[in-house]
């Protein structure tokens, strides 16, 4: 990814994070009890937004490692950037209670599982350990939101 593309992506993520943290989560689809800032939809949206940032950061970290010859980080690098995309979509759709949020969160949880599994292969690397932790939390919050949405 070129610098311009990264900055554009981060700009969209920042907007999503601000929307989520500013409390724009609404119960437009009848989930009145979930419009609070601590409900499962809001918690999921926040976790996804934070995971987007963590995965993008880890992607950048891995890019530097791969460029320095650490080819064993190439898979993590690709998974991080792909996972960030899933997380950003899930954050946005969940924050606005979209009818497609469940689909996005199912995909996000699976992407997070894969990213966490790869990043935790490098436990001595604090950056990658933080990414794995964020991905595990995001996946758990996505699955929790799905349980509440399906009721």
C-alpha positions as CSV (number, residue, x, y, z in Angstrom):
1,X,0.0,0.0,0.0
2,X,1.3,3.4,-0.8
3,X,1.4,6.2,1.8
4,X,-1.5,8.0,0.2
5,X,-3.7,4.9,0.4
6,X,-2.7,4.3,4.0
7,X,-3.6,7.8,5.0
8,X,-7.0,7.6,3.2
9,X,-7.7,4.3,5.0
10,X,-6.7,5.8,8.3
11,X,-8.9,8.8,7.7
12,X,-11.9,6.6,7.2
13,X,-11.1,4.6,10.2
14,X,-10.6,7.7,12.3
15,X,-14.1,8.9,11.2
16,X,-15.5,5.5,12.2
17,X,-13.8,5.5,15.6
18,X,-15.0,9.1,16.3
19,X,-18.6,8.1,15.3
20,X,-18.5,5.1,17.6
21,X,-16.9,6.9,20.5
22,X,-19.0,10.0,20.2
23,X,-22.1,7.8,20.9
24,X,-23.7,7.8,17.5
25,X,-24.8,4.2,18.0
26,X,-28.6,4.2,17.7
27,X,-31.3,1.7,18.0
28,X,-32.8,2.3,14.6
29,X,-34.0,-1.3,14.2
30,X,-35.9,-1.8,17.4
31,X,-33.0,-2.6,19.7
32,X,-33.8,0.2,22.2
33,X,-32.0,-1.4,25.1
34,X,-28.8,-1.7,23.0
35,X,-28.5,2.0,22.2
36,X,-26.5,2.7,25.4
37,X,-22.8,3.2,25.1
38,X,-22.1,0.0,27.0
39,X,-24.5,-2.3,25.1
40,X,-23.3,-5.2,23.0
41,X,-23.6,-3.3,19.7
42,X,-21.6,-0.3,21.0
43,X,-19.0,-2.6,22.6
44,X,-18.6,-4.5,19.4
45,X,-18.3,-1.4,17.3
46,X,-15.7,0.1,19.6
47,X,-13.7,-3.2,19.7
48,X,-13.8,-3.4,15.9
49,X,-12.7,0.2,15.5
50,X,-9.8,-0.3,18.0
51,X,-8.8,-3.6,16.3
52,X,-8.7,-1.8,12.9
53,X,-6.2,0.6,14.3
54,X,-4.1,-2.2,15.9
55,X,-4.1,-4.3,12.8
56,X,-3.1,-1.4,10.6
57,X,-0.3,-0.6,13.0
58,X,0.8,-4.2,13.0
59,X,0.7,-4.3,9.2
60,X,3.1,-1.3,9.2
61,X,5.3,-3.0,11.7
62,X,5.4,-6.3,9.7
63,X,6.1,-4.4,6.5
64,X,9.2,-3.0,8.0
65,X,10.3,-6.4,9.3
66,X,9.7,-8.0,5.9
67,X,11.6,-5.3,4.2
68,X,14.5,-5.9,6.6
69,X,14.5,-9.6,5.5
70,X,12.2,-11.2,8.0
71,X,10.1,-13.1,5.5
72,X,8.5,-15.1,8.2
73,X,6.3,-12.0,8.9
74,X,4.9,-11.9,5.4
75,X,1.8,-13.9,6.2
76,X,1.1,-11.8,9.3
77,X,1.5,-8.7,7.3
78,X,-1.1,-9.7,4.8
79,X,-3.5,-11.0,7.4
80,X,-3.2,-7.8,9.4
81,X,-4.2,-5.5,6.5
82,X,-7.0,-7.8,5.5
83,X,-8.3,-8.1,9.1
84,X,-8.2,-4.3,9.4
85,X,-10.5,-4.1,6.4
86,X,-13.0,-6.6,7.9
87,X,-12.8,-4.8,11.3
88,X,-13.4,-1.4,9.8
89,X,-16.5,-2.6,7.9
90,X,-17.9,-4.4,11.0
91,X,-17.3,-1.2,13.1
92,X,-19.1,1.0,10.7
93,X,-22.1,-1.4,10.1
94,X,-22.4,-2.2,13.8
95,X,-22.2,1.4,14.9
96,X,-25.3,2.2,12.8
97,X,-27.1,-1.0,13.5
98,X,-27.2,-2.0,9.9
99,X,-29.1,-5.1,8.9
100,X,-25.8,-6.4,7.5
101,X,-23.9,-6.0,10.7
102,X,-24.3,-9.7,11.7
103,X,-22.7,-10.8,8.4
104,X,-19.9,-8.3,8.8
105,X,-19.3,-9.4,12.4
106,X,-19.3,-13.1,11.5
107,X,-16.6,-12.4,8.8
108,X,-14.7,-10.1,11.2
109,X,-14.6,-12.6,13.9
110,X,-13.2,-15.3,11.6
111,X,-10.6,-12.8,10.2
112,X,-9.6,-11.8,13.7
113,X,-9.2,-15.5,14.7
114,X,-6.8,-16.0,11.7
115,X,-4.9,-12.8,12.4
116,X,-4.5,-13.5,16.1
117,X,-3.3,-17.0,15.4
118,X,-0.6,-15.8,13.1
119,X,0.5,-12.8,15.2
120,X,0.7,-14.9,18.4
121,X,3.4,-17.0,16.6
122,X,5.7,-14.2,17.6
123,X,5.1,-13.8,21.4
124,X,8.4,-12.1,21.9
125,X,7.3,-9.2,19.7
126,X,5.2,-6.9,21.8
127,X,3.6,-5.2,18.8
128,X,2.4,-8.5,17.4
129,X,1.2,-9.7,20.8
130,X,-0.9,-6.6,21.2
131,X,-2.4,-7.2,17.8
132,X,-3.2,-10.8,18.7
133,X,-4.8,-9.6,21.9
134,X,-6.9,-7.0,20.2
135,X,-8.0,-9.5,17.6
136,X,-9.1,-12.0,20.2
137,X,-11.1,-9.3,22.0
138,X,-12.7,-8.1,18.8
139,X,-13.7,-11.6,17.8
140,X,-15.3,-12.2,21.2
141,X,-17.2,-8.9,21.1
142,X,-18.4,-9.6,17.6
143,X,-19.7,-13.1,18.7
144,X,-21.4,-11.6,21.7
145,X,-23.1,-8.9,19.6
146,X,-24.3,-11.6,17.2
147,X,-25.9,-13.6,20.1
148,X,-27.8,-10.5,21.2
149,X,-28.8,-9.5,17.7
150,X,-30.2,-13.0,16.9
151,X,-32.5,-13.1,20.0
